[in-house]
Amino acid sequence: MRDQVLWRKTARIIMDLANRLDISSERAMDLLYKSETYALLTNPESGLNLMSDEYIVNDIITELQNQ
């Protein structure tokens, strides 16, 4: 069950990221999967999976800006 919830959350984050950055969903997926934020998202001990999609998208954008 947890995997299905995370999968749906990841899909929403990819679409939100694509819309916010005006990029393709494929590019957004690539950015997400290569981010440190995604590593935290998939680690249940981090608690990031409990945060809102918008919060996580903002984290990814901040991470990209700081690179």
Order of alpha helices (4+ residues) and beta strands (2+ residues): alpha-alpha-alpha-alpha
